[in-house]
Amino acid sequence: ALVDVDADGGGAAFSVCTGVDKSSGADAEEVESAALRDNAYNPDFSLVCRGLFAASVLDHLRDDALILLKGLGTHIFFLLCANRDRITRINCDGCEVDPFHQGTDGTQRGLGHGHSNHIADGKIHSLNAFGNFRLELGGGVDPFIFNEALARAFACEDADLSSRAAAEVMDHVVDVYRETREKVGAQAAATGDEAQSSSWGDVLFENLVS
């Protein structure tokens, strides 16, 4: 979402979407999101997730590893859902393309240049980026690291046969999603807030398959 401009050696960062000079301290939300991605604990969290999937292939560690992995998956799923209003779908330029944030008048908050859909002015344009999100969670590790570890486990990159544990963890998270979505859908139908419930739970899975 950012293009580094370092012609004068100043190391300034310039947003191609908003034209904001990040070195000036403006647009704190994007700076916060970048800090979240660069959090020093991200490598440690990645190592923990990948280590648990590797441990799941050992008979004497499998049960404990699966309990922890399913717990992590459940926690991250609800973390993303509970903070959906602080997570924004963006395109490759960092511009918002998220129907979740549309107002009742059809407008969308914070739209900059390049936000339009792939069909505009009667012409078909390139598709918006899929699975890219700006996180404004106030610090902490990047929750999408769990998805990266899950994908590696499916591909057996860290340990042979880890795909079995990955499938079991994925089934568990999908079950949590289905059970919770039914409850959310029933509540939304009662309150008439079906527009918000339609995006409920989309972040985790969209990022996973991207």
NORJOPE-V468897 format. One record per pair of residues at least 4 apart in sequence whose C-alpha atoms are under 8 Angstrom apart, sorted by the first residue. I is the first residue (numbers start at 1). J is the second residue. Records with the same first field share a line. If there is no record, write none. Layout:
# NORJOPE-V468897
I: J, J
This chain:
# NORJOPE-V468897
1: 15, 16, 17, 92, 93, 94, 95
2: 13, 14, 15, 16, 93, 94
3: 13, 14, 15, 16
4: 11, 12, 13, 14
5: 11, 12, 13, 14
6: 10, 11, 12
7: 11
12: 21, 22, 23
13: 21, 22, 23
14: 19, 20, 21, 22
15: 19, 20, 21, 22, 93, 94
16: 93, 94
17: 93, 94, 95, 112, 113, 114
18: 95, 112, 113
20: 26, 27
21: 25, 26
22: 26, 27, 31
27: 31
28: 32
29: 33, 136
30: 34, 134, 136
31: 35
32: 36, 136, 138, 139
33: 37, 134, 135, 136, 137
34: 38
35: 39, 139
36: 135, 137, 138, 139, 140, 141, 142
37: 42, 141, 142
38: 42
39: 139, 140, 141, 142
41: 45, 140, 141
42: 46, 141, 142, 145
43: 47
44: 48
45: 49, 141, 145
46: 50, 145, 146, 149
47: 51
48: 52
49: 53, 69, 146, 149
50: 54, 149, 150, 152, 153, 158
51: 55
52: 56, 65, 66, 68, 69
53: 57, 65, 66, 69, 149, 150, 153, 159, 162, 165, 166
54: 58, 153, 158, 159, 162
55: 61, 62, 65
56: 61, 62, 63, 65, 66, 162, 165
57: 61, 62, 159, 160, 161, 162, 165
58: 62
59: 63
61: 65
62: 66
63: 67
64: 68
65: 69
66: 70, 165, 169
67: 71
68: 72
69: 73, 169
70: 74, 169, 172, 173
71: 75
72: 76
73: 77, 146, 169, 173
74: 78, 173, 176
75: 79
76: 80, 143
77: 81, 173, 201, 204
78: 82
79: 83
80: 84, 87, 201, 203, 204
81: 200, 201, 203
83: 87, 137
84: 88, 200
85: 100, 101
86: 135, 136, 137
87: 133, 134, 135, 136, 137
88: 96, 97, 98, 101, 133, 134, 135
89: 96, 97, 98, 131, 132, 133, 134
90: 94, 95, 96, 97, 98, 129, 132, 133, 134
91: 95, 96, 97, 115, 128, 129, 130, 132
92: 128, 129, 132
93: 114
94: 134
95: 111, 112, 113, 114, 115
96: 110, 111, 112, 115
97: 111, 115, 116, 117, 128
98: 102, 108
99: 108
100: 195, 196, 199
101: 108, 109
102: 106, 107, 108, 109
103: 107, 108, 109
111: 115
116: 120
117: 125, 127, 128
118: 124, 125, 126, 127, 128
119: 123, 124, 125
120: 124, 125
130: 206, 207, 210
131: 203, 206, 207, 208, 209, 210
132: 207
133: 203
143: 147
144: 148, 204, 207, 208
145: 149
146: 150
147: 151, 204, 207, 208
148: 152, 208
149: 153
150: 154, 166
151: 155, 166, 208
152: 156, 157, 158
153: 157, 158, 159, 162, 163, 165, 166
154: 162, 163, 164, 166, 167
155: 162, 163
156: 160, 161, 162, 163
158: 162
161: 165
162: 166
163: 167
164: 168
165: 169
166: 170
167: 171
168: 172
169: 173
170: 174
171: 175
172: 176
173: 177
174: 178
175: 179
176: 180
177: 181, 201
178: 182
179: 183
180: 184
181: 185, 200, 201
182: 186
183: 187
184: 188, 197
185: 189, 194, 197
186: 190
187: 191
188: 192, 193, 194, 197
189: 193, 194
193: 197
194: 198
195: 199
196: 200
201: 205
202: 206
203: 207
204: 208
205: 209
206: 210
